[in-house]
Amino acid sequence: MENDHDCTHKSPWNKGKIVGQKAPLKLKDIWAIRVRLQLNHRTRELALFDLGLDSKLRACDLVNLRVKDICHGDRVSTRAIVMQKKTSMPVQFEITSPTRDAVDAWIKVSALTSEDYLFPSRIHKSQHLGTRQYARIVDGWVKEIGLDPSLYGTHSMRRTKATLIYRRSKNLRAVQLLLGHTKIESTVRYLGIEVEDALEIAEQTEI
């Protein structure tokens, strides 16, 4: 069974705890967070938020990105490919125009070079943003718009766009490729789509 919650085989932080699958963000939630970040000129967080949604990467892969991973010369690429830490398999993702603008603004304001980590840590002992730091940032976002942080997490960021794509296209294979899952069954479990589809069919069936 493919477990999508860990990037390595180390004991997970939530071992022994009861933790449910984190919910994806809704479109209204996405815009509520994005507008707050824009209005408050939180350049770093806006780049992290938009790229987190577009890339659909696990937290460990997102925080490990270097500038050169998503840039071609001095421009942010429209597509990128990275090697997943958990599976050692490559995965591709799109970088939409708003995300490119947000990331470009962050790179410029931070004077990052090609070899630099895209999201350097503000803690001296770490070179890049840690997964726990990222989790705290995500918690902050959901709290700001009045959501229950216990229901959301970094996997909400990974699941959000994948869930929207599936709901619009019903193309499970496409979502599998975008998430970098090796087995289609993993994608089914990860999105919880069998239950969702069953409920939709039931709602449309009158007796």
Secondary structure, 3 states (H helix, E strand, C coil): CCCCCCCCCCCCCCCCCCCCCCCCCCHHHHHHHHHHHHHCCCHHHHHHHHHHHHHCCCHHHHHCCEHHHHEECCEECCEEEEECCCCCCEEEEECCHHHHHHHHHHHHHHCCCCCCECCECCCCCCCECCHHHHHHHHHHHHHHCCCCHHHCCHHHHHHHHHHHHHHHHCCHHHHHHHHCCCCHHHHHHHHCHHHHHHHHHHHCCCC
